[in-house]
Amino acid sequence: MAYDQLKLQNQLCFRLYTASRLITQTYFPMLEKLGLTYPQYLVLMALWEEDGQKVMELAHRLYLDSNTMTPLVKRMASEGLVTRVKGKLDARETYVYLTDKAKELERQAASIPACMLGKVLSDRTSVDDIHLLSAELDALINTLSEQRAQDKAAAKDKECRYIL
């Protein structure tokens, strides 16, 4: 291979992608029992923390685009997990609220985080390692989010120049 930097073993993104897929697959049987997909579980966790959020707030919090979030919330509404309510002051805003069904799922889902922790702990991975990894991933997420925002702003600025 001419370019060592192109080897899979040298790619951070490949490791993150693989770990993400494996973690999501590990969640699958637990969530399937609750009738949830992983993205639905993320939305519910955000709403269990604070019910009655705007769709765009949820999208921002979960690092999802609105074109992903809107159909996800619509599907959850059709499954009786959430209700969507138009904003009183601005009808363009939609608020998302938990249904009684979703509130009951919170109790049923309460054991999932401990179960997942049990699955990732090993002779090579301790609770401290998980906390350290979480902190490192938070820093990476913040860095990449800031960079993405700067890139979007620069692209928008460039578009404006072409218009003038």
N, C-alpha and C positions, 0 to 999 in steps of 0.2 A: 504494500500500500504506500502510495507516494506521500500522503498527508496523514501523519500520526494524529493530528488533532481531529480527524474524521472518524477515528475508531470509536465504536459504541462505548467501550470501557472508559473513554475519556470524556464522555458527555454527561454533565450534571442533569440535563433535561431528560435523558433516557432513564436515569436512576429515579428521578422524581415521577416520571410517567409510570414506570413499572411499579414503584411503591404505591402510587395512587390507585392504580388498577387493582393491585393485590389487596389493598385495604378495602376498597369498594366491594370487591368480590367476597371478602371476609364478612362484611356487613350483610351481604345479600340474604343468607338464610334467616337471620334474625329479623330483618325488615320484611321479608316475604311473609313471615308469620303474622305481621301486623298489617299486611296488605299495602306496604309502602315501597316506593323506590327511594334510592339514596337522595336524589334532589328534593323529593317531597319531605324526607326526614330532615334535611337541612332547613327547609322553610319552616317546618313545625318547630324545630329547636329554636329558631329565631323568634317565632311567635310565642312559644312557651315562656321565653324570657320577657317579651313585651308584646302583648296582644294589641291589635289595632294599628298596624304599621301601614304606611303607604307602600304601594307596589314598588315604586322607585327606591324607597329606603331599603326594602328587602333586597332588591337587586344589588344595590351598592354594598350592603352588608355581606352578601353572599358572593360578591365579585362576579355577578352575572349580568349580561346585557339585557335590556328591556325586551328584546325580541325572543329571549329565552325565558325570561321571568313571566311575562304575560300569559303565554300558553300553559306554562306550568301551574300558575295560580288558577287559570280557568279550568284546567283538568281537575285540580284539587277541589274546586267548588262543585264540579259535576259529580265528584265522588263523595261529597258531603263532609269534606274535611275543613273547609273554610267557607266563609261568606265574603262577598265583595260588596262594598258600599261606596257609592260616589261621594266625593267630598261635598260638604254643605256650602263652603265658601267658593270652591273651585270644582266644578263638575268634571274637569279633566283629570283630577286626582282620584285614585281608587284606593280605598283602605281595605286591608285584609284582616279578618277576624276569625278566630278559632270557633269551630262548632263544638257542641257537647261531645260528639264522636271524637274529635281531635283532642279535646281535653282529657278524655278517658284514655286515649292512646299514650298520653304523657306518663300516666301511671305504669302502663304496660312496658313502655320503652325505658323506664328508669334504670333497668339493670344492664342495658346495652353498653354504656361506656365502660363499666367494670368488666364486662365480658370481653370487650375488645382489648382492654388493657391486658387481661389474662392471656389473650392470644398473641400479643406482640412481645410480651416479656419472655426472656429466655436466659440461658447461661451467658449470652453475649449482649443482652439488652436489659438494662435495669430501669427502674422508675426514674432515677436521676437522668439516665440517658434520654428517656422520652421527654422529660422536661427541658433538657438542653436542646434536643432536636426541635422541639416546639418553638423555643425562643429563637433559634437560628432560622427556622422557617418563617417566623413572624418578621424577622429582620429582612429576609430575602423578599417576602411578599411586599413589605413596605417600600423597599428599594425599587422593585419592579413596578409597583403601582405608581410611584412618583415618576418614574421614567416614562411609563405609558401616558400619564397625564401631560407630561412635558412634550412628548412626541405628538399627542393629539393637538395640543395648543399650537405647536410649531406648524403642523399640517394645516390647521385652521387659519393661522396667520398667513401661510403661503397661499391658500385659496383666496383669501381676501386681497392679496396683492395682485392676483391674476384678474380679479373682478375690476379693480381700479384701473 
